[in-house]
Amino acid sequence: MFEIDKNQNRVGNLISQKIQPANDKNIWKNLFLNGIHHLINEHDDGYVNTKHVMPFSPEVFLVTEEFQEGDIFQRALILDTFIDANTTLDNELENIIASEAKYLIESRRKQGVGGWAYFPKLRELPPDADDLAQIMQVLCRSGYKKETISLFEEPLKVLFRDQANADNGWESWIIPKENQSLEEQLQTVWVNKAWGTGSDIDVVANVLYALSIYDKDRFSKEIEQGLSFLYNNHEQYSWKSTWYYGKNYGTYMSIRAICANNGDRKIIKKAVDFLINSRKSDGGWALENETSTSLQTALALLGIHAGNKYLGINIDPSWIEKSRVFLQEKYKDASGWESSPFIRMPMGRPSGYVHTILTYESATITNNFVTKACQKFI
C-alpha cells in the first residue's frame, strides 16, 4: 500500500525552484511555495519542531518516561495541507503523503475501542474525537479510506452511542459507558479529575467536517444534531474554542463544518462578516487585546474563504491585498512564519476552577495554516 521515496529533499528542491520573481500575480503562490518548502524540511527532519512534549510525573501517572511526546494531531494537520498542495504541485508530494498516512495508521491505540490519543503512551488519556476526526479526514482524502475504514467504525460507534449530550454535541473523549476495561476505568477517573467534560465546539465542528467526507448520508442524523449544536452555541456568530486559542480557530472550523454539510447560509454570512469586521488596521488578525499574528490571520482567511465560496461571493482583491502584505512582511527566510499560541489545555475544568492553561505553539503549525490559506488565493 505504501511505496515511500527515502530521498525527500529532492521534492523540496524541486518546489523551491518553482518560486518566481515577485509580482502581484505570483506573490500568493510564492508564499504558498515557501510555506510548503518549510513543511517539507520539517518532514525531512522528523518533525522535531512539531512535537508537543509535556512532563507527567511517574509519581502520579502510570508512565515509564516522565516526558510524553505527541505529534499525531499536528502531523494530521500538516498532512491535510500536503494533500491540498499536491494538486497544485503536479502530485510531487505523493511519497510524503504515503509516509504520513502510514505513520498515522501505526500510531493508533491497539487496545479497547482503538482510535487515537493526543499523547499515545499516556494511559490516563483516552482516545479523543478531535484526533479521530482529523485522521479520518486525511486518510479518506489521501485515498486510504477502503484500507482504514475498520479503524474508524468502533470509535464512532462508541462516540455517538455513549458520549452524546443533551445539547446535541458529544463528549471529546471516546470511552464506552459499559463493560469498561481497567484502562478505560482509569481514563474515566482522569476525565473527571483533570481533562474535563462537556461538548466542545471545536471538536464537534471537526467531527462534523469529518463525517461530511466519510459518509454524509449514513450519518445524516448525527450531522443534523451537530449542526443544531453549532447554531445554538455561537457568540454573535463567532465560536470560541475549548482547546485552541481565540475565536478564529473555532469560527473557521464551524464555518467549514456548516458549509460542508449544506448548513444555514444566513449564519455563514454573519460569521464571515464577523471575521471581516475583526481584522486589524495592519491587515492581520489577533487574539483579544493583542497584536496581529500570522496564525490568527491565516485562520481568519481560511474561514472567510470557506464561507464566501459556499455563498458564491467573490472577495474584493483590493481588500485582501492588505492581508497578503501583512503575511509577506511577517515571513522570514530561515523559519517561515512566527510561532504563536495554538493549543490551550485548561487544567481544573472538572472542579469549575481553571487554575492553569498549558500552551502549545510551533512555527511549523503557523507555517502550516498560512500555507493552506495562501493556496486559497492563488
TORTI-349748 format. One record per residue (C-alpha): residue in three letters; x, y, z. Coordinates in Angstrom, 3 decimals, decimal comma, always signed. Example, Ala and Ser with C-alpha at 12.3 -4.5 7.8 and 13.67 -1.06 7.14 Angstrom:
TORTI-349748
{r ALA; px +12,300; py -4,500; pz +7,800}
{r SER; px +13,670; py -1,060; pz +7,140}
This chain:
TORTI-349748
{r MET; px +0,000; py +0,000; pz +0,000}
{r PHE; px +2,829; py +2,409; pz +0,785}
{r GLU; px +5,776; py +2,944; pz -1,553}
{r ILE; px +7,934; py +5,640; pz +0,013}
{r ASP; px +10,823; py +7,551; pz -1,518}
{r LYS; px +13,547; py +7,971; pz +1,099}
{r ASN; px +15,094; py +10,967; pz -0,692}
{r GLN; px +12,516; py +13,630; pz +0,126}
{r ASN; px +14,998; py +16,519; pz -0,198}
{r ARG; px +14,652; py +16,145; pz -3,954}
{r VAL; px +10,997; py +17,200; pz -3,647}
{r GLY; px +11,844; py +20,231; pz -1,546}
{r ASN; px +14,454; py +21,332; pz -4,074}
{r LEU; px +12,003; py +20,974; pz -6,949}
{r ILE; px +9,455; py +23,103; pz -5,134}
{r SER; px +11,950; py +25,819; pz -4,263}
{r GLN; px +12,816; py +26,049; pz -7,965}
{r LYS; px +9,199; py +26,926; pz -8,755}
{r ILE; px +9,372; py +30,216; pz -6,834}
{r GLN; px +9,187; py +33,070; pz -9,318}
{r PRO; px +10,151; py +36,757; pz -9,254}
{r ALA; px +7,647; py +38,600; pz -7,096}
{r ASN; px +4,786; py +40,464; pz -8,723}
{r ASP; px +1,127; py +40,913; pz -7,866}
{r LYS; px +0,184; py +37,725; pz -9,720}
{r ASN; px +2,839; py +35,493; pz -8,179}
{r ILE; px +3,071; py +36,665; pz -4,568}
{r TRP; px +0,329; py +34,424; pz -3,146}
{r LYS; px +1,795; py +31,449; pz -4,971}
{r ASN; px +5,326; py +32,258; pz -3,845}
{r LEU; px +4,183; py +32,498; pz -0,229}
{r PHE; px +2,466; py +29,138; pz -0,638}
{r LEU; px +5,586; py +27,571; pz -2,174}
{r ASN; px +7,819; py +28,974; pz +0,551}
{r GLY; px +5,495; py +27,538; pz +3,179}
{r ILE; px +5,422; py +24,105; pz +1,560}
{r HIS; px +9,209; py +24,137; pz +1,389}
{r HIS; px +9,408; py +24,725; pz +5,173}
{r LEU; px +6,877; py +21,941; pz +5,806}
{r ILE; px +8,849; py +19,500; pz +3,663}
{r ASN; px +12,032; py +20,409; pz +5,543}
{r GLU; px +10,211; py +19,713; pz +8,812}
{r HIS; px +9,086; py +16,353; pz +7,453}
{r ASP; px +12,650; py +15,505; pz +6,416}
{r ASP; px +13,912; py +16,463; pz +9,894}
{r GLY; px +11,465; py +14,122; pz +11,617}
{r TYR; px +9,098; py +16,845; pz +12,847}
{r VAL; px +11,474; py +17,855; pz +15,626}
{r ASN; px +9,905; py +21,318; pz +15,837}
{r THR; px +6,373; py +19,978; pz +15,777}
{r LYS; px +6,334; py +17,575; pz +18,724}
{r HIS; px +4,468; py +18,574; pz +21,875}
{r VAL; px +6,465; py +17,414; pz +24,905}
{r MET; px +4,987; py +17,600; pz +28,412}
{r PRO; px +6,018; py +16,214; pz +31,824}
{r PHE; px +3,763; py +13,679; pz +33,538}
{r SER; px +5,272; py +12,614; pz +36,829}
{r PRO; px +5,681; py +8,850; pz +37,363}
{r GLU; px +4,603; py +9,521; pz +40,936}
{r VAL; px +1,131; py +10,398; pz +39,645}
{r PHE; px +0,757; py +8,730; pz +36,243}
{r LEU; px +1,381; py +5,185; pz +35,033}
{r VAL; px +4,301; py +6,157; pz +32,819}
{r THR; px +7,818; py +4,814; pz +32,423}
{r GLU; px +9,073; py +8,093; pz +30,941}
{r GLU; px +8,264; py +11,404; pz +32,595}
{r PHE; px +8,222; py +13,388; pz +29,360}
{r GLN; px +5,490; py +12,328; pz +26,960}
{r GLU; px +5,581; py +13,251; pz +23,274}
{r GLY; px +2,667; py +13,907; pz +20,963}
{r ASP; px +2,683; py +14,813; pz +17,289}
{r ILE; px -0,180; py +12,789; pz +15,832}
{r PHE; px -2,682; py +15,633; pz +15,639}
{r GLN; px -0,104; py +18,090; pz +14,339}
{r ARG; px +1,088; py +15,740; pz +11,621}
{r ALA; px -2,504; py +15,066; pz +10,579}
{r LEU; px -2,991; py +18,830; pz +10,184}
{r ILE; px +0,160; py +19,073; pz +8,072}
{r LEU; px -0,835; py +16,050; pz +6,000}
{r ASP; px -4,102; py +17,826; pz +5,217}
{r THR; px -2,094; py +20,725; pz +3,786}
{r PHE; px +0,157; py +18,359; pz +1,827}
{r ILE; px -2,957; py +16,778; pz +0,286}
{r ASP; px -4,247; py +20,219; pz -0,737}
{r ALA; px -0,851; py +21,223; pz -2,093}
{r ASN; px -0,381; py +18,024; pz -4,070}
{r THR; px -2,975; py +19,125; pz -6,606}
{r THR; px -1,093; py +22,380; pz -7,200}
{r LEU; px +2,298; py +20,664; pz -7,386}
{r ASP; px +1,572; py +18,048; pz -10,052}
{r ASN; px +1,395; py +15,196; pz -7,493}
{r GLU; px +5,013; py +15,673; pz -6,377}
{r LEU; px +4,047; py +15,036; pz -2,744}
{r GLU; px +2,681; py +11,512; pz -3,213}
{r ASN; px +5,529; py +9,818; pz -1,344}
{r ILE; px +5,318; py +12,185; pz +1,602}
{r ILE; px +1,549; py +11,690; pz +1,781}
{r ALA; px +2,011; py +7,908; pz +1,787}
{r SER; px +4,634; py +8,008; pz +4,536}
{r GLU; px +2,493; py +10,255; pz +6,738}
{r ALA; px -0,603; py +8,116; pz +6,238}
{r LYS; px +1,404; py +5,063; pz +7,287}
{r TYR; px +2,653; py +6,867; pz +10,408}
{r LEU; px -0,862; py +7,833; pz +11,468}
{r ILE; px -2,197; py +4,320; pz +10,942}
{r GLU; px +0,616; py +2,817; pz +13,009}
{r SER; px +0,126; py +5,380; pz +15,815}
{r ARG; px -3,406; py +4,301; pz +16,733}
{r ARG; px -4,295; py +2,737; pz +20,049}
{r LYS; px -4,267; py -1,035; pz +19,717}
{r GLN; px -6,437; py -1,828; pz +22,757}
{r GLY; px -10,054; py -1,148; pz +23,672}
{r VAL; px -12,022; py +0,982; pz +21,207}
{r GLY; px -8,864; py +1,863; pz +19,302}
{r GLY; px -8,752; py +5,410; pz +17,997}
{r TRP; px -6,002; py +7,921; pz +18,612}
{r ALA; px -4,874; py +9,785; pz +21,723}
{r TYR; px -3,024; py +13,103; pz +21,771}
{r PHE; px -0,250; py +11,600; pz +23,897}
{r PRO; px -0,268; py +7,989; pz +22,654}
{r LYS; px +1,669; py +6,455; pz +25,569}
{r LEU; px -0,190; py +8,231; pz +28,379}
{r ARG; px -2,622; py +5,559; pz +29,572}
{r GLU; px -4,699; py +8,005; pz +31,599}
{r LEU; px -5,557; py +9,966; pz +28,451}
{r PRO; px -8,410; py +8,439; pz +26,398}
{r PRO; px -8,627; py +8,401; pz +22,625}
{r ASP; px -10,430; py +11,565; pz +21,584}
{r ALA; px -12,863; py +12,703; pz +18,927}
{r ASP; px -10,661; py +15,560; pz +17,691}
{r ASP; px -7,767; py +13,266; pz +16,765}
{r LEU; px -10,208; py +10,756; pz +15,287}
{r ALA; px -11,876; py +13,412; pz +13,127}
{r GLN; px -8,619; py +14,877; pz +11,846}
{r ILE; px -7,184; py +11,483; pz +10,967}
{r MET; px -10,420; py +10,336; pz +9,328}
{r GLN; px -10,260; py +13,377; pz +7,071}
{r VAL; px -6,710; py +12,891; pz +5,877}
{r LEU; px -6,826; py +9,114; pz +5,452}
{r CYS; px -10,028; py +9,380; pz +3,426}
{r ARG; px -8,767; py +12,322; pz +1,373}
{r SER; px -5,416; py +10,683; pz +0,663}
{r GLY; px -7,018; py +7,591; pz -0,851}
{r TYR; px -6,797; py +5,141; pz +2,069}
{r LYS; px -10,442; py +5,051; pz +3,151}
{r LYS; px -11,014; py +1,480; pz +1,960}
{r GLU; px -7,941; py +0,207; pz +3,817}
{r THR; px -8,674; py +2,092; pz +7,039}
{r ILE; px -12,458; py +2,116; pz +7,391}
{r SER; px -12,292; py -0,569; pz +10,076}
{r LEU; px -10,196; py +1,774; pz +12,246}
{r PHE; px -12,996; py +4,347; pz +12,409}
{r GLU; px -16,161; py +2,346; pz +12,933}
{r GLU; px -15,774; py +1,305; pz +16,588}
{r PRO; px -14,638; py +4,740; pz +17,866}
{r LEU; px -17,540; py +6,399; pz +16,016}
{r LYS; px -19,993; py +3,844; pz +17,401}
{r VAL; px -18,845; py +4,499; pz +20,970}
{r LEU; px -18,793; py +8,274; pz +20,484}
{r PHE; px -22,350; py +8,518; pz +19,182}
{r ARG; px -23,805; py +5,793; pz +21,399}
{r ASP; px -22,140; py +6,538; pz +24,724}
{r GLN; px -20,889; py +10,120; pz +24,596}
{r ALA; px -23,907; py +12,039; pz +23,258}
{r ASN; px -25,014; py +15,055; pz +25,299}
{r ALA; px -28,412; py +16,711; pz +25,711}
{r ASP; px -27,150; py +19,820; pz +23,867}
{r ASN; px -26,754; py +17,696; pz +20,670}
{r GLY; px -22,970; py +17,716; pz +20,953}
{r TRP; px -20,680; py +14,919; pz +22,078}
{r GLU; px -18,017; py +14,486; pz +24,680}
{r SER; px -14,481; py +14,834; pz +23,366}
{r TRP; px -13,379; py +11,556; pz +24,989}
{r ILE; px -14,158; py +8,190; pz +23,409}
{r ILE; px -14,817; py +5,847; pz +26,324}
{r PRO; px -17,579; py +3,205; pz +26,464}
{r LYS; px -20,070; py +3,633; pz +29,278}
{r GLU; px -20,469; py -0,086; pz +29,954}
{r ASN; px -18,056; py -3,009; pz +30,390}
{r GLN; px -15,029; py -0,781; pz +30,759}
{r SER; px -11,575; py -2,288; pz +30,849}
{r LEU; px -9,261; py -1,339; pz +33,726}
{r GLU; px -7,568; py +1,192; pz +31,465}
{r GLU; px -10,900; py +2,737; pz +30,460}
{r GLN; px -11,871; py +2,966; pz +34,138}
{r LEU; px -8,604; py +4,783; pz +34,762}
{r GLN; px -9,320; py +7,160; pz +31,873}
{r THR; px -12,815; py +7,885; pz +33,215}
{r VAL; px -11,312; py +8,842; pz +36,561}
{r TRP; px -8,924; py +11,277; pz +34,899}
{r VAL; px -11,607; py +12,792; pz +32,676}
{r ASN; px -13,497; py +13,702; pz +35,838}
{r LYS; px -10,351; py +14,700; pz +37,702}
{r ALA; px -8,391; py +16,705; pz +35,129}
{r TRP; px -9,365; py +16,580; pz +31,447}
{r GLY; px -12,948; py +17,798; pz +31,825}
{r THR; px -16,351; py +17,000; pz +30,372}
{r GLY; px -18,904; py +18,643; pz +28,106}
{r SER; px -19,393; py +19,275; pz +24,393}
{r ASP; px -16,503; py +21,259; pz +22,905}
{r ILE; px -17,384; py +23,426; pz +19,910}
{r ASP; px -14,040; py +22,975; pz +18,173}
{r VAL; px -14,220; py +19,181; pz +18,472}
{r VAL; px -17,861; py +18,874; pz +17,396}
{r ALA; px -17,146; py +21,027; pz +14,333}
{r ASN; px -14,171; py +18,870; pz +13,362}
{r VAL; px -16,239; py +15,700; pz +13,724}
{r LEU; px -18,983; py +17,162; pz +11,523}
{r TYR; px -16,497; py +18,002; pz +8,784}
{r ALA; px -15,008; py +14,510; pz +9,002}
{r LEU; px -18,464; py +12,940; pz +8,647}
{r SER; px -19,134; py +15,013; pz +5,531}
{r ILE; px -16,096; py +13,340; pz +3,938}
{r TYR; px -16,534; py +9,882; pz +5,418}
{r ASP; px -20,234; py +9,099; pz +4,870}
{r LYS; px -22,600; py +12,075; pz +4,856}
{r ASP; px -25,715; py +10,024; pz +4,092}
{r ARG; px -25,223; py +7,327; pz +6,725}
{r PHE; px -24,525; py +9,877; pz +9,447}
{r SER; px -27,188; py +12,397; pz +8,417}
{r LYS; px -28,894; py +12,195; pz +11,834}
{r GLU; px -25,679; py +12,903; pz +13,726}
{r ILE; px -24,812; py +15,711; pz +11,303}
{r GLU; px -28,171; py +17,414; pz +11,852}
{r GLN; px -27,744; py +17,126; pz +15,605}
{r GLY; px -24,232; py +18,532; pz +15,469}
{r LEU; px -25,279; py +21,420; pz +13,239}
{r SER; px -28,001; py +22,378; pz +15,704}
{r PHE; px -25,355; py +22,370; pz +18,450}
{r LEU; px -23,219; py +24,828; pz +16,461}
{r TYR; px -26,214; py +27,025; pz +15,643}
{r ASN; px -27,102; py +27,250; pz +19,328}
{r ASN; px -23,608; py +27,915; pz +20,650}
{r HIS; px -22,180; py +30,863; pz +18,713}
{r GLU; px -21,376; py +34,198; pz +20,340}
{r GLN; px -22,599; py +36,834; pz +17,885}
{r TYR; px -21,732; py +34,469; pz +15,031}
{r SER; px -18,299; py +33,516; pz +16,246}
{r TRP; px -17,343; py +30,310; pz +18,028}
{r LYS; px -14,843; py +30,158; pz +20,870}
{r SER; px -12,776; py +27,002; pz +21,242}
{r THR; px -12,114; py +24,976; pz +24,359}
{r TRP; px -8,778; py +23,557; pz +23,221}
{r TYR; px -7,436; py +26,339; pz +20,990}
{r TYR; px -6,611; py +29,992; pz +21,473}
{r GLY; px -9,056; py +32,687; pz +20,414}
{r LYS; px -12,193; py +32,697; pz +18,299}
{r ASN; px -10,711; py +32,375; pz +14,831}
{r TYR; px -9,956; py +28,645; pz +15,007}
{r GLY; px -13,411; py +27,715; pz +16,324}
{r THR; px -15,086; py +30,070; pz +13,861}
{r TYR; px -13,152; py +28,678; pz +10,907}
{r MET; px -13,877; py +25,101; pz +11,956}
{r SER; px -17,577; py +25,835; pz +12,464}
{r ILE; px -17,901; py +27,653; pz +9,126}
{r ARG; px -16,152; py +24,766; pz +7,381}
{r ALA; px -18,401; py +22,163; pz +9,040}
{r ILE; px -21,620; py +24,041; pz +8,297}
{r CYS; px -20,664; py +24,653; pz +4,664}
{r ALA; px -19,577; py +21,054; pz +4,066}
{r ASN; px -22,936; py +19,827; pz +5,341}
{r ASN; px -25,101; py +22,318; pz +3,412}
{r GLY; px -25,994; py +24,272; pz +6,520}
{r ASP; px -27,638; py +27,618; pz +7,257}
{r ARG; px -26,431; py +30,233; pz +4,758}
{r LYS; px -27,564; py +33,178; pz +6,904}
{r ILE; px -25,393; py +32,026; pz +9,771}
{r ILE; px -22,435; py +31,605; pz +7,414}
{r LYS; px -22,895; py +35,134; pz +6,051}
{r LYS; px -22,915; py +36,618; pz +9,540}
{r ALA; px -19,926; py +34,508; pz +10,613}
{r VAL; px -17,923; py +35,707; pz +7,611}
{r ASP; px -18,931; py +39,278; pz +8,438}
{r PHE; px -17,634; py +38,756; pz +11,970}
{r LEU; px -14,232; py +37,693; pz +10,638}
{r ILE; px -14,068; py +40,520; pz +8,111}
{r ASN; px -15,011; py +43,133; pz +10,689}
{r SER; px -12,480; py +41,878; pz +13,245}
{r ARG; px -9,464; py +42,472; pz +11,003}
{r LYS; px -6,898; py +44,913; pz +12,406}
{r SER; px -5,685; py +48,051; pz +10,649}
{r ASP; px -2,414; py +46,305; pz +9,707}
{r GLY; px -4,316; py +43,709; pz +7,654}
{r GLY; px -3,914; py +40,927; pz +10,218}
{r TRP; px -5,994; py +39,311; pz +12,932}
{r ALA; px -5,139; py +38,907; pz +16,596}
{r LEU; px -6,139; py +37,303; pz +19,843}
{r GLU; px -8,190; py +39,609; pz +22,039}
{r ASN; px -6,237; py +42,681; pz +23,202}
{r GLU; px -3,060; py +41,506; pz +21,450}
{r THR; px -1,191; py +42,346; pz +18,257}
{r SER; px -1,806; py +40,616; pz +14,937}
{r THR; px -0,153; py +37,266; pz +14,270}
{r SER; px +0,320; py +35,178; pz +11,155}
{r LEU; px -1,521; py +32,215; pz +12,698}
{r GLN; px -4,666; py +34,148; pz +13,607}
{r THR; px -4,565; py +35,845; pz +10,209}
{r ALA; px -4,385; py +32,519; pz +8,380}
{r LEU; px -7,259; py +31,037; pz +10,392}
{r ALA; px -9,456; py +34,054; pz +9,676}
{r LEU; px -8,630; py +33,969; pz +5,957}
{r LEU; px -9,464; py +30,268; pz +5,808}
{r GLY; px -12,832; py +30,928; pz +7,417}
{r ILE; px -13,592; py +33,824; pz +5,070}
{r HIS; px -12,619; py +31,817; pz +2,012}
{r ALA; px -14,682; py +28,768; pz +3,013}
{r GLY; px -17,735; py +30,876; pz +3,813}
{r ASN; px -17,602; py +33,046; pz +0,708}
{r LYS; px -17,048; py +30,025; pz -1,545}
{r TYR; px -20,167; py +28,411; pz -0,074}
{r LEU; px -22,167; py +31,613; pz -0,561}
{r GLY; px -20,821; py +32,205; pz -4,062}
{r ILE; px -19,287; py +35,551; pz -3,101}
{r ASN; px -16,047; py +36,795; pz -4,625}
{r ILE; px -13,757; py +38,517; pz -2,148}
{r ASP; px -12,595; py +42,025; pz -3,049}
{r PRO; px -8,960; py +41,705; pz -4,255}
{r SER; px -8,087; py +45,196; pz -3,024}
{r TRP; px -9,364; py +44,331; pz +0,453}
{r ILE; px -7,497; py +41,028; pz +0,718}
{r GLU; px -4,296; py +42,655; pz -0,550}
{r LYS; px -3,654; py +44,245; pz +2,839}
{r SER; px -3,669; py +40,845; pz +4,495}
{r ARG; px -1,341; py +39,485; pz +1,841}
{r VAL; px +1,121; py +42,311; pz +2,551}
{r PHE; px +0,898; py +41,555; pz +6,279}
{r LEU; px +1,768; py +37,880; pz +5,728}
{r GLN; px +4,544; py +38,734; pz +3,310}
{r GLU; px +6,129; py +41,109; pz +5,811}
{r LYS; px +5,908; py +38,544; pz +8,605}
{r TYR; px +7,704; py +35,879; pz +6,568}
{r LYS; px +11,369; py +35,110; pz +7,346}
{r ASP; px +13,532; py +33,026; pz +5,037}
{r ALA; px +15,074; py +30,993; pz +7,859}
{r SER; px +11,937; py +29,947; pz +9,707}
{r GLY; px +8,904; py +30,986; pz +7,708}
{r TRP; px +6,209; py +32,499; pz +9,892}
{r GLU; px +6,447; py +33,023; pz +13,621}
{r SER; px +5,395; py +30,681; pz +16,393}
{r SER; px +2,120; py +31,640; pz +18,099}
{r PRO; px -0,035; py +30,087; pz +20,835}
{r PHE; px -2,246; py +27,448; pz +19,246}
{r ILE; px -3,409; py +24,672; pz +21,599}
{r ARG; px -4,601; py +25,575; pz +25,093}
{r MET; px -5,180; py +22,919; pz +27,734}
{r PRO; px -7,298; py +24,261; pz +30,613}
{r MET; px -6,464; py +22,366; pz +33,791}
{r GLY; px -9,086; py +22,234; pz +36,533}
{r ARG; px -12,195; py +22,157; pz +34,369}
{r PRO; px -13,950; py +19,389; pz +36,338}
{r SER; px -13,775; py +21,434; pz +39,545}
{r GLY; px -15,116; py +24,547; pz +37,851}
{r TYR; px -11,880; py +26,413; pz +38,506}
{r VAL; px -9,301; py +26,549; pz +35,730}
{r HIS; px -6,062; py +27,113; pz +37,607}
{r THR; px -3,580; py +26,627; pz +34,761}
{r ILE; px -3,580; py +26,977; pz +30,973}
{r LEU; px -0,995; py +24,738; pz +29,327}
{r THR; px +0,094; py +26,085; pz +25,947}
{r TYR; px +1,448; py +24,525; pz +22,786}
{r GLU; px +2,834; py +26,559; pz +19,910}
{r SER; px +5,109; py +25,861; pz +16,968}
{r ALA; px +6,332; py +27,833; pz +13,968}
{r THR; px +5,601; py +24,706; pz +11,926}
{r ILE; px +1,912; py +24,894; pz +12,800}
{r THR; px +1,829; py +28,567; pz +11,843}
{r ASN; px +3,571; py +27,712; pz +8,567}
{r ASN; px +1,007; py +25,002; pz +8,010}
{r PHE; px -2,057; py +27,219; pz +8,313}
{r VAL; px -0,516; py +30,151; pz +6,442}
{r THR; px +0,482; py +27,832; pz +3,598}
{r LYS; px -3,037; py +26,388; pz +3,480}
{r ALA; px -4,538; py +29,889; pz +3,438}
{r CYS; px -2,181; py +31,240; pz +0,753}
{r GLN; px -3,092; py +28,423; pz -1,605}
{r LYS; px -6,727; py +29,529; pz -1,487}
{r PHE; px -5,858; py +32,874; pz -3,073}
{r ILE; px -3,542; py +31,723; pz -5,868}
